[in-house]
């Protein structure tokens, strides 16, 4: 049995998110490389969906891809993200979305390092970094079930 997706009204999201966060997560936009808050982050912690707070990625699987976007070898679990074919702009890519709310996160490519060989190339604007040493903040961001 699958859970119903977490939904928010457009007005709530426009009020809560920055224009870039809204553009990326709700309109499948892309931020410019080397401009996002977390592309060069090397701190230990987790990366959550900026829309719903679902846990998506861990600093343990983050790596330097040279792309200018935060890159990971895998999500925190098989239930964290969904993927689907993206044929926009004359390219064939695999789009990655938050499984809990459907927010656009970025794309996954088959050119990453071992052990998975995948490069989850995410937009910083779609992620909220929660440092490992901030348990109160981490608990506050956890999505209510």
C-alpha positions in Angstrom: 0.0 0.0 0.0 1.5 3.4 -1.0 1.0 6.5 1.0 -0.8 9.5 -0.5 1.6 12.2 -1.6 2.1 15.2 0.6 0.5 18.2 -1.0 0.7 21.9 -0.5 -1.3 24.8 -2.1 0.5 26.9 -4.7 0.0 30.0 -2.5 1.5 28.3 0.5 4.5 27.2 -1.5 5.0 30.6 -3.0 4.9 32.1 0.5 7.2 29.6 2.1 9.8 29.0 -0.7 12.2 31.4 -2.4 11.4 32.1 -6.1 14.3 29.8 -7.0 13.2 27.0 -4.8 9.7 27.3 -6.2 11.0 27.3 -9.8 13.2 24.3 -9.3 10.8 22.1 -7.2 7.5 23.0 -8.8 8.4 23.9 -12.4 11.3 21.5 -12.9 13.8 24.3 -13.2 17.5 24.2 -12.7 19.8 26.6 -10.9 23.0 27.7 -12.4 26.0 25.5 -11.6 28.3 26.6 -8.7 25.7 29.0 -7.3 23.6 26.8 -4.9 24.1 26.7 -1.1 25.1 23.1 -0.9 27.1 22.3 -4.0 30.4 22.7 -2.1 29.2 21.7 1.3 31.5 19.2 3.0 29.8 19.0 6.5 28.3 15.8 7.8 24.6 15.6 7.8 21.5 14.9 5.8 19.8 16.5 2.9 16.0 16.9 3.1 13.4 18.0 0.6 12.9 21.7 0.9 9.2 21.3 0.2 8.1 18.6 2.6 11.2 17.8 4.8 11.5 14.2 3.7 15.0 12.7 4.2 16.6 12.2 0.7 20.4 12.0 0.8 23.3 11.7 3.2 26.7 13.4 3.3 28.1 9.9 3.4 27.2 9.4 -0.3 28.0 13.0 -1.5 31.0 13.4 -3.8 32.7 16.0 -5.9 31.4 15.5 -9.5 32.8 18.8 -10.8 29.4 19.6 -12.2 28.6 22.5 -9.8 25.6 20.8 -8.3 25.5 18.6 -5.2 26.0 15.0 -6.3 25.3 11.8 -4.5 25.9 8.1 -5.4 22.4 7.1 -4.0 19.5 8.3 -2.0 19.1 7.4 1.7 16.7 4.6 0.8 14.8 3.1 -2.1 11.7 4.9 -0.9 13.2 8.4 -0.9 12.9 9.3 -4.5 11.0 8.5 -7.7 12.5 8.7 -11.2 11.0 9.0 -14.7 12.2 9.7 -18.2 12.7 13.4 -19.0 12.8 14.3 -22.7 12.7 18.1 -22.3 15.0 20.3 -24.3 15.8 17.6 -26.9 17.7 15.5 -24.3 16.9 12.1 -22.8 17.6 12.2 -19.0 16.2 10.6 -15.9 14.4 13.1 -13.7 14.5 12.6 -9.9 11.6 13.7 -7.7 10.9 13.5 -4.0 8.8 10.4 -3.5 6.8 12.0 -0.6 5.6 15.2 -2.4 6.7 15.0 -6.0 9.1 18.0 -5.9 11.6 18.1 -8.8 15.1 17.5 -7.4 17.4 17.1 -10.4 18.5 14.2 -12.6 20.4 11.0 -12.2 23.2 9.9 -14.6 25.0 6.6 -15.1 28.5 8.2 -14.8 29.1 8.2 -11.0 31.7 6.5 -8.9 31.5 3.1 -7.3 29.8 1.4 -5.7 26.6 2.4 -7.6 27.9 4.1 -10.7 25.2 6.6 -10.4 25.4 10.4 -10.1 22.4 11.9 -8.5 22.9 15.5 -9.6 20.6 17.6 -7.5 19.7 21.3 -7.3 20.7 22.9 -4.0 17.5 24.9 -4.2 15.5 21.6 -3.8 17.5 20.5 -0.7 17.7 21.6 2.9 21.0 20.5 4.6 20.6 19.5 8.3 24.0 19.1 10.1 24.5 15.9 12.1 25.3 18.0 15.2 21.9 19.8 15.2 19.5 17.1 16.6 16.8 19.6 17.6 16.7 21.1 14.1 16.8 17.6 12.6 13.8 16.5 14.7 11.9 19.7 13.8 12.4 19.2 10.1 11.2 15.6 10.2 7.9 15.2 8.3 4.9 14.4 10.4 3.4 11.0 9.5 
